[in-house]
Structures are given as structure tokens and as C-alpha cells.
């Protein structure tokens, strides 16, 4: 029988296989610890996990303080690509790294579907 972590990693790999513009992804606990990842070799998971959890928490606080309702996602656009952070229930964060040329609507839709699947695994 496969472990919960193996099933989460499989779901992350499916996300990347289904959307070629997604280069990497990870599931991070709200405490900033990696729960599952499909990150490129040589990428240090610890800073990514800590920053992902902190950024989602900050985005949630900003949305609340500015009366924007419940946070849907945090979107970061850089010169070399984009990062999307989405909550997985109350326990975790999905971090997605995509190419700058990615179709955002597709990335958002596929990430949302992945969060729903991952939430069932938590």
C-alpha cells in the first residue's frame, strides 16, 4: 500500500504532466515543512517551504485586513517565471512554479483541482 506522501507526490507529478508549463510543485505544511515535492534536482526545499507558508499566511492577512474576503491564491510574477500559492484546506499550501509564458487561467484551474485532490489525501 502506498503512503500518503507517495500519493501526494504522484498527484504533483500528474499536475506537471498535464500542464507542461508547470515546471515544479510542492505541498508545504502551514508550519513551513515540505510534505511532498516534485522540485528540480539541486533546489533546496527548506527555504521554499518556509517562504511558501509565510507568503500564503501574509496574503491571507492582507486579504482579511483589506476586506477582500477569503484568499484564493497568491500569484507572484518574475522575469523568469511565475509562482502560484494556494491553500490546501487549513493544513497545507500548494506551491506551483511555471514558465512566464504559461496560460494563467489553465495554471489556476489545474492548481485548484490539485488542491481539491490533495486536501482529500490530508
N, C-alpha and C positions, 0 to 999 in steps of 0.2 A: 504494500500500500504506500502510495506517495505521501510525503509530508506536505503540510500546509505551505511551507516555503517553496517546495518544488512546484506546487500548483500555481503559486503566485508568479514564480519565475516563468513558467510556461505561458501564463496569461500575458506577461510583459513581452515575451518573445512573439506571441501571436499579434500583439498590438503593433510591434515593429514590422513584422512580416506583412501585415495587412495594409500598412501605410508606409511605403518606402521612404518618405521624407522624415520619418521619425528615426533618429539616429541612436537614441538610448533612452532608457527609462528606469525608474526605481520606485519602490514602495518604502517610505520612511515613516517611522513612528512619530507621534507628536512630540516625543521626547528627543527626537533628532537621531535615532538609531536606524541603520539600514535593516529592513525586514526581508527584502528581496530586491535583486537588481539585475539589470541587463545593460550594464555600462561597458564602454570600450576598455580594453586592456590598458593598464597604466593610469587609469583615472582613480584618484584617491576618494573612496566612498565617504570617509568621515566628514570632511568639510562640506561636501554636497548634501549629506543627510542633515547636518546641523543647520546649514543655511536654508534648506528647503522648509524645514519645520518652523524656523524663525520667521521666514518670509510669509508663509501662509498665516501664521499667527498674527503678524503685523497687518497683513491685508485684511484679516477678519476684524481686527480692532479699528482700522481706518474705516471700513465699510459701516461698522456699527456707529462709530463716533460721528460720521458724516451722514447718518440716517439713509444709507443706501441699501438697507435690507441685508439679507443673508449673502455672504460671499459665495460666488460661483467659482471663480478661478482667479489666479494671479498670472498675468501674462508679462513676460519680460522679453523685449526685443533688443538684440545686439547686432553689431555689424556682421557677425559670423553665424548668426542663427537665433532661434527663439527658445524660450523655456516657458513651459506651462506647468503650473502647480494647481492641483485640485484635491480637495478633501476627500478622503475615503472614510465616510462615516465620521465618528468623533475620535477615532484612534490613529489614523494614518494620513499620509499625503502621497499622492501620485506625482512624481516629477518626470516630465517628458522633455527631452531635448530634440529639437527638429531643425531642419535646414531653413535658412532665411527665405528660400523660395517656396516653402510649404504653403499649401492652401489652408488658411487658418480655420475655416469652417469645418473642414474634414478632420483636422487635428483635434479641434474642440469636441466634435461629435464622437470620434473614436476614443478619445481620452475619457469622456463622460461614460461611455459604455464600459470601458475598462474599470472605471471606479465602481460602477454598479456590480460588476462581476467580482472584483477584488473585495468589496465590502462583504459579500456572501462568504468569502473564504476566511475573513477575520472572524 
